[in-house]
Amino acid sequence: MKILFEENAKKSEKIEKLVSGFFKKVPTLENELDVPTVIFQDGVNNSYYIKCQVLAHIASKIVDLNAKIKAKDPESFRANRELMLKDTTYLKMELDASKGREFNDIIVEYNSEYNADNPLKVWGGQHRAHAISGAINSADRYHGFKVYFDLNEKQRTEVALISNTNMGVSDDTFDRMLEETTFGNTLRKWCQKIGFLGPKEDFPDVGSRSEKITVKLARSFIVNYYMGLDKGKTIKSEELDKNIYEPYVTKTGVSIDSNYAKIMSEKGDKILSDKSLIEAGKKFLELHRAQYGKVKGNTKKIRNRKAYRNKALVISVLCGWSYIAGLLQNHGARLLNHYEIPKTTSKIPDPLNAEEMSNFKHDSDLPTYRGLGTRQSTKDMQRLAQVFLAKSLSDTCTLDKQFLQKAVSTVVGLTTLRRGYV
């Protein structure tokens, strides 16, 4: 078979040899017809690829739906999202495949570094590849593949990202892939060390469905802790309650948040040995577990809603709590109070009083305000930070309606003073 390089692709003996080896091992329509194959090169990341047609029964034996960003790293988990085999769109896809529909542009990487029996690592078209495998007994048709060769980690991540851009993939999946490519397994190891994730567990594809910590939440926790820590070093004890504190939500999706990147470039694996940060993480996990358990186990007193069970994992709650944990590192007595789980009563069965928070409105709020700790707006995070700061004044605090009103009123008053006369 003749192998050609497209005019925009730089000739490479290594790539030509890899492509030749691919055709010797994988039967394709191009082999059968003995037609020339063209090697292309991506204009952005310089990765090489070909286009070819493979029969369903052949493809089904050699595709790997558990592709990894770091091929040689045993701690690198599957980078793609979980298959949604009960989704209506997938079921239609499976039916079409069984009737003989041909699928195209299934994006794979030819890689035998791991799971060598399945060298076609699928980066785009997981569901189509799975549907093809299920239809081989009824329709063995040729399907179109875009096959990449000799990818480095950066190229592999970009291929994974662009392959899924129009597939409705969540930002959580993008975050997970970029995190591993940029910073390795440090964040995941930190979450495993705290207990947010199990020993061999990875971050979820879609956090809103999983009820687990996401890359975004873990990043935000760490950034807010260090932001609060830096702020706390400049404030005397008597000044703590006279400021408005502004927690921060890390940006998510196809780029790394600059504040998080700065922290990781400075600290990296040191976060795994930062005892104070680890303690803060474990104390927050205690709060989350207490909240989750109280809501799930006390349905007569409070509705067992996911928003109530996971109140601690709401972004404004998590950011506010973490910021104050950092802020109080140099204020020992108040830090211990902050780490105390809020008291519960017969009227307030859950530590964070989730239902009261959700129904909360201050006199200054517009009718459209959704409640305390329900969104990630700056105002909501400022209020939650003040709630936790006020709670740190006592080790017997209960987050009842009166307490929430006082804490929020403090922020409203300080904001008014900051604005001055108008």
C-alpha positions as CSV (number, residue, x, y, z in Angstrom):
1,M,0.0,0.0,0.0
2,K,1.3,3.4,-0.9
3,I,1.5,5.9,2.0
4,L,1.5,9.7,1.2
5,F,1.9,12.8,3.3
6,E,-0.7,15.5,2.7
7,E,1.0,18.8,1.5
8,N,0.6,20.5,4.9
9,A,2.0,17.5,6.8
10,K,5.7,17.4,7.5
11,K,7.2,14.1,6.4
12,S,8.3,11.8,9.2
13,E,9.9,8.4,8.8
14,K,8.8,7.4,12.3
15,I,5.1,8.2,11.6
16,E,5.3,6.5,8.2
17,K,6.6,3.4,9.9
18,L,3.9,3.5,12.5
19,V,1.2,3.9,9.9
20,S,2.6,1.0,7.8
21,G,2.6,-1.1,11.0
22,F,-1.0,-0.2,11.7
23,F,-2.1,-1.4,8.3
24,K,-0.2,-4.7,8.7
25,K,-2.0,-5.4,11.9
26,V,-5.5,-3.9,11.3
27,P,-7.5,-5.0,8.2
28,T,-9.2,-2.0,6.6
29,L,-11.1,-1.3,3.4
30,E,-8.0,0.6,2.2
31,N,-6.0,-2.6,2.5
32,E,-8.6,-4.6,0.6
33,L,-8.8,-2.2,-2.3
34,D,-5.0,-1.4,-2.2
35,V,-5.7,2.4,-2.4
36,P,-3.1,5.0,-1.3
37,T,-3.4,6.3,2.3
38,V,-2.8,10.0,3.1
39,I,-1.2,11.1,6.4
40,F,-2.5,14.4,7.7
41,Q,-1.0,16.7,10.4
42,D,-3.1,18.9,12.6
43,G,-2.3,22.6,12.1
44,V,-2.6,23.5,15.8
45,N,-0.9,20.7,17.8
46,N,1.0,19.0,15.0
47,S,-0.4,15.6,15.7
48,Y,-0.4,13.1,12.8
49,Y,-3.5,11.1,11.7
50,I,-5.1,9.1,8.9
51,K,-8.6,8.3,7.9
52,C,-9.7,4.7,7.2
53,Q,-12.6,2.3,7.2
54,V,-12.8,-0.7,9.5
55,L,-15.4,-3.5,9.6
56,A,-17.5,-3.6,12.8
57,H,-16.5,-7.1,13.8
58,I,-12.8,-6.1,13.6
59,A,-13.1,-2.8,15.3
60,S,-15.2,-4.3,18.2
61,K,-12.2,-6.6,19.1
62,I,-9.5,-3.9,19.2
63,V,-11.2,-0.7,20.5
64,D,-10.5,0.4,24.1
65,L,-13.1,2.7,25.7
66,N,-10.9,3.3,28.7
67,A,-8.3,5.6,27.2
68,K,-5.9,7.2,29.5
69,I,-4.1,10.6,29.3
70,K,-0.9,9.2,30.7
71,A,-0.3,5.9,28.9
72,K,2.5,4.7,31.1
73,D,1.2,5.8,34.5
74,P,-0.6,3.1,36.4
75,E,-2.3,5.7,38.5
76,S,-3.8,7.4,35.5
77,F,-7.5,6.5,35.3
78,R,-9.8,6.5,32.3
79,A,-10.2,10.0,30.9
80,N,-13.5,9.7,29.1
81,R,-16.9,10.1,30.6
82,E,-18.9,7.1,31.6
83,L,-21.1,5.6,28.9
84,M,-24.8,6.4,29.1
85,L,-26.2,3.2,27.8
86,K,-29.8,3.9,28.9
87,D,-29.9,7.4,27.3
88,T,-32.5,7.7,24.5
89,T,-30.0,9.0,22.1
90,Y,-27.7,6.1,22.6
91,L,-30.6,3.6,22.3
92,K,-31.5,5.1,18.9
93,M,-27.8,4.9,17.9
94,E,-27.7,1.2,18.9
95,L,-30.8,0.5,16.9
96,D,-29.4,2.3,13.8
97,A,-26.2,0.3,14.0
98,S,-28.1,-3.0,14.1
99,K,-30.0,-1.9,10.9
100,G,-26.7,-1.3,9.1
101,R,-26.1,2.4,9.6
102,E,-22.5,3.4,9.0
103,F,-20.8,5.7,11.5
104,N,-17.9,8.0,10.7
105,D,-15.3,10.1,12.4
106,I,-14.8,7.8,15.3
107,I,-11.6,9.3,16.8
108,V,-9.0,6.9,18.1
109,E,-5.3,6.8,19.0
110,Y,-3.3,3.8,17.9
111,N,-1.4,2.9,21.1
112,S,-0.1,-0.4,22.4
113,E,1.7,0.9,25.5
114,Y,-1.1,-0.4,27.7
115,N,-3.9,-2.9,27.1
116,A,-2.0,-4.0,23.9
117,D,-4.8,-6.3,22.7
118,N,-7.0,-3.2,22.2
119,P,-4.7,-0.7,20.6
120,L,-7.4,1.7,19.3
121,K,-7.9,4.0,22.2
122,V,-11.2,5.8,21.7
123,W,-11.2,9.6,22.3
124,G,-14.2,10.6,20.3
125,G,-17.3,8.5,19.5
126,Q,-17.3,6.2,22.6
127,H,-21.1,5.6,22.2
128,R,-20.8,5.0,18.5
129,A,-18.0,2.5,19.1
130,H,-20.0,0.7,21.7
131,A,-23.1,0.6,19.5
132,I,-21.0,-0.9,16.7
133,S,-19.7,-3.6,18.9
134,G,-23.3,-4.6,19.9
135,A,-24.5,-4.8,16.3
136,I,-21.9,-7.1,14.7
137,N,-24.3,-10.1,14.7
138,S,-26.9,-8.2,12.7
139,A,-24.9,-5.7,10.6
140,D,-21.1,-6.0,9.9
141,R,-20.5,-2.7,8.0
142,Y,-17.5,-0.5,7.5
143,H,-17.2,2.5,9.8
144,G,-15.0,5.5,9.5
145,F,-12.1,6.0,11.9
146,K,-9.7,8.9,12.3
147,V,-6.6,7.3,13.7
148,Y,-3.9,9.3,15.5
149,F,-0.3,8.2,16.0
150,D,2.6,8.9,18.4
151,L,0.7,11.5,20.6
152,N,2.3,13.1,23.6
153,E,0.3,14.0,26.7
154,K,-0.5,17.5,25.6
155,Q,-1.6,16.4,22.1
156,R,-3.6,13.5,23.6
157,T,-5.5,15.9,25.9
158,E,-6.3,18.3,23.1
159,V,-7.5,15.5,20.9
160,A,-9.7,14.3,23.8
161,L,-11.1,17.8,24.3
162,I,-11.8,18.7,20.6
163,S,-13.3,15.2,20.1
164,N,-15.9,15.9,22.7
165,T,-16.6,19.6,22.3
166,N,-19.9,19.1,20.5
167,M,-21.0,16.0,22.5
168,G,-22.4,17.8,25.5
169,V,-19.5,16.8,27.7
170,S,-19.5,18.4,31.1
171,D,-16.9,20.9,32.3
172,D,-16.2,18.3,35.1
173,T,-14.8,15.9,32.5
174,F,-12.7,18.7,30.8
175,D,-11.4,19.7,34.3
176,R,-10.4,16.2,35.1
177,M,-8.5,15.7,31.8
178,L,-6.7,19.0,32.0
179,E,-5.9,18.6,35.7
180,E,-4.1,15.3,35.1
181,T,-2.2,16.6,32.0
182,T,-1.1,19.8,33.7
183,F,-0.5,18.8,37.3
184,G,-0.5,15.0,37.3
185,N,-2.3,13.1,40.1
186,T,-1.6,15.6,43.0
187,L,-5.2,16.9,43.4
188,R,-6.7,13.5,43.2
189,K,-4.2,12.1,45.7
190,W,-5.0,15.0,48.0
191,C,-8.8,14.2,47.8
192,Q,-8.0,10.6,48.4
193,K,-5.9,11.5,51.4
194,I,-8.6,13.6,52.9
195,G,-11.3,11.0,52.2
196,F,-13.3,13.0,49.5
197,L,-12.5,10.1,47.1
198,G,-11.8,6.5,47.8
199,P,-8.3,5.0,47.4
200,K,-8.8,4.1,43.8
201,E,-11.5,6.5,42.9
202,D,-11.4,9.3,40.3
203,F,-13.3,12.6,40.1
204,P,-16.8,12.2,38.6
205,D,-17.8,13.0,35.0
206,V,-20.8,15.1,36.1
207,G,-20.6,16.3,39.7
208,S,-24.3,17.3,39.8
209,R,-25.3,13.7,39.3
210,S,-22.6,12.0,41.4
211,E,-22.9,13.7,44.8
212,K,-19.1,13.7,45.0
213,I,-16.5,16.3,45.1
214,T,-15.4,17.5,41.6
215,V,-12.2,19.0,40.3
216,K,-13.7,22.4,40.4
217,L,-14.8,22.1,44.1
218,A,-11.4,20.6,45.1
219,R,-9.6,23.4,43.3
220,S,-11.9,26.1,44.9
221,F,-11.4,24.6,48.4
222,I,-7.6,24.8,48.1
223,V,-7.5,28.3,46.5
224,N,-9.9,29.8,49.1
225,Y,-7.9,28.2,51.9
226,Y,-4.7,29.9,50.8
227,M,-6.4,33.1,50.0
228,G,-7.9,33.2,53.5
229,L,-4.5,32.2,55.0
230,D,-2.8,35.1,53.3
231,K,-5.5,37.5,54.3
232,G,-5.5,36.3,57.9
233,K,-1.8,37.1,58.3
234,T,-2.5,40.8,57.8
235,I,-5.4,41.1,60.3
236,K,-5.4,41.4,64.1
237,S,-7.9,39.5,66.1
238,E,-10.0,42.6,66.9
239,E,-10.3,43.4,63.2
240,L,-11.5,40.0,62.1
241,D,-15.2,40.9,62.2
242,K,-14.9,44.3,60.6
243,N,-14.2,43.2,57.1
244,I,-16.0,41.8,54.1
245,Y,-14.4,38.7,52.8
246,E,-14.6,37.6,49.2
247,P,-14.2,33.9,48.5
248,Y,-13.4,32.8,45.0
249,V,-14.7,30.2,42.6
250,T,-12.1,28.7,40.2
251,K,-12.9,28.9,36.6
252,T,-13.8,25.6,34.9
253,G,-13.8,24.0,31.5
254,V,-11.2,24.0,28.7
255,S,-8.6,26.2,30.6
256,I,-6.9,26.1,33.9
257,D,-7.8,28.8,36.4
258,S,-4.9,31.3,36.8
259,N,-5.2,31.5,40.6
260,Y,-5.2,27.7,41.0
261,A,-2.3,27.4,38.5
262,K,-0.3,29.9,40.5
263,I,-0.8,27.9,43.7
264,M,0.0,24.6,42.1
265,S,3.1,25.9,40.4
266,E,4.4,27.2,43.7
267,K,3.3,24.3,45.9
268,G,2.6,21.2,43.7
269,D,3.0,18.0,45.8
270,K,3.5,20.1,48.9
271,I,-0.2,20.3,49.4
272,L,0.0,16.5,50.2
273,S,2.1,17.3,53.3
274,D,0.5,20.6,54.4
275,K,-0.8,19.5,57.7
276,S,-3.0,22.6,58.2
277,L,-4.6,22.3,54.8
278,I,-5.1,18.5,55.3
279,E,-6.7,19.2,58.7
280,A,-9.1,21.8,57.1
281,G,-10.0,19.3,54.4
282,K,-10.8,16.6,56.9
283,K,-12.8,18.9,59.1
284,F,-14.9,20.0,56.1
285,L,-15.4,16.3,55.2
286,E,-16.7,15.8,58.7
287,L,-19.2,18.6,58.2
288,H,-20.3,17.2,54.9
289,R,-20.8,13.7,56.3
290,A,-22.7,15.0,59.3
291,Q,-25.0,17.1,57.1
292,Y,-25.5,14.2,54.6
293,G,-26.2,11.7,57.4
294,K,-28.6,13.9,59.3
295,V,-30.7,14.7,56.2
296,K,-30.8,11.2,54.9
297,G,-31.5,9.6,58.3
298,N,-34.1,12.1,59.6
299,T,-36.7,12.4,56.8
300,K,-39.5,13.1,59.3
301,K,-37.8,16.4,60.3
302,I,-36.3,17.4,56.9
303,R,-37.0,16.5,53.4
304,N,-34.4,14.1,52.0
305,R,-33.4,16.3,49.0
306,K,-30.1,16.1,47.3
307,A,-29.7,19.9,47.7
308,Y,-30.1,19.5,51.4
309,R,-27.9,16.3,51.8
310,N,-25.1,18.0,49.9
311,K,-25.4,21.5,51.3
312,A,-21.7,21.5,52.3
313,L,-20.8,20.8,48.7
314,V,-22.7,23.8,47.3
315,I,-20.0,26.0,45.8
316,S,-20.8,29.1,47.9
317,V,-20.8,27.1,51.2
318,L,-17.6,25.2,50.4
319,C,-15.8,28.4,49.3
320,G,-17.0,30.4,52.3
321,W,-16.1,27.7,54.7
322,S,-12.6,27.1,53.2
323,Y,-11.8,30.8,53.1
324,I,-12.6,31.2,56.8
325,A,-10.6,28.0,57.6
326,G,-7.5,29.7,56.0
327,L,-8.3,33.1,57.6
328,L,-8.4,31.7,61.1
329,Q,-5.2,29.7,61.0
330,N,-3.5,32.4,63.1
331,H,-6.4,32.7,65.4
332,G,-6.4,29.4,67.2
333,A,-9.5,29.6,69.5
334,R,-11.7,30.8,66.7
335,L,-10.3,28.1,64.3
336,L,-11.3,25.4,66.8
337,N,-14.8,26.8,66.9
338,H,-15.0,27.0,63.2
339,Y,-14.1,23.3,63.0
340,E,-16.9,22.4,65.4
341,I,-19.9,21.0,63.5
342,P,-22.9,23.4,64.2
343,K,-25.3,22.1,66.8
344,T,-28.6,20.6,65.9
345,T,-31.9,20.8,67.8
346,S,-35.4,19.3,67.6
347,K,-36.3,22.2,65.3
348,I,-33.0,22.2,63.4
349,P,-32.2,18.6,62.6
350,D,-29.3,19.2,60.2
351,P,-26.0,21.1,61.0
352,L,-26.3,23.6,58.1
353,N,-30.1,24.1,58.5
354,A,-30.4,23.7,54.7
355,E,-34.1,24.3,54.5
356,E,-33.9,27.6,56.4
357,M,-30.9,28.7,54.3
358,S,-32.8,27.9,51.1
359,N,-35.9,29.9,52.3
360,F,-33.7,32.7,53.6
361,K,-34.3,36.3,52.5
362,H,-32.8,39.5,53.9
363,D,-34.9,42.7,54.0
364,S,-32.5,44.1,51.4
365,D,-32.9,41.2,48.9
366,L,-35.0,41.4,45.8
367,P,-38.0,39.0,45.5
368,T,-36.0,36.9,43.0
369,Y,-33.3,36.0,45.6
370,R,-33.2,32.2,45.7
371,G,-31.9,31.7,49.3
372,L,-28.7,31.5,51.1
373,G,-26.1,29.1,49.8
374,T,-28.0,28.3,46.6
375,R,-25.8,29.9,44.0
376,Q,-22.1,31.0,43.4
377,S,-22.6,34.7,43.3
378,T,-20.1,37.0,45.0
379,K,-22.9,38.2,47.4
380,D,-23.8,34.7,48.4
381,M,-20.1,33.7,49.1
382,Q,-19.6,36.9,51.1
383,R,-22.6,36.0,53.2
384,L,-21.6,32.4,53.8
385,A,-18.1,33.5,54.8
386,Q,-19.6,35.8,57.3
387,V,-21.9,33.1,58.6
388,F,-18.9,30.8,59.3
389,L,-16.8,33.7,60.7
390,A,-19.6,34.6,63.1
391,K,-20.0,30.9,64.0
392,S,-16.3,30.8,65.0
393,L,-17.1,33.1,68.0
394,S,-18.8,30.2,69.8
395,D,-18.4,26.5,70.1
396,T,-22.1,26.0,70.8
397,C,-23.4,27.8,67.7
398,T,-26.7,26.8,66.0
399,L,-27.4,28.1,62.6
400,D,-31.0,29.2,63.3
401,K,-32.9,31.9,61.5
402,Q,-31.9,34.6,64.0
403,F,-28.2,33.8,63.7
404,L,-28.4,33.8,59.9
405,Q,-30.1,37.2,59.9
406,K,-27.5,38.7,62.2
407,A,-24.6,37.3,60.1
408,V,-26.1,38.5,56.8
409,S,-27.0,41.9,58.2
410,T,-23.4,42.3,59.2
411,V,-22.3,41.9,55.6
412,V,-25.1,44.2,54.3
413,G,-24.1,46.9,56.9
414,L,-20.4,46.6,56.0
415,T,-21.2,46.8,52.3
416,T,-23.2,49.9,52.9
417,L,-20.3,51.5,54.8
418,R,-17.9,50.6,52.1
419,R,-20.1,52.3,49.5
420,G,-20.2,55.5,51.6
421,Y,-22.8,58.3,51.2
422,V,-24.5,58.4,47.8
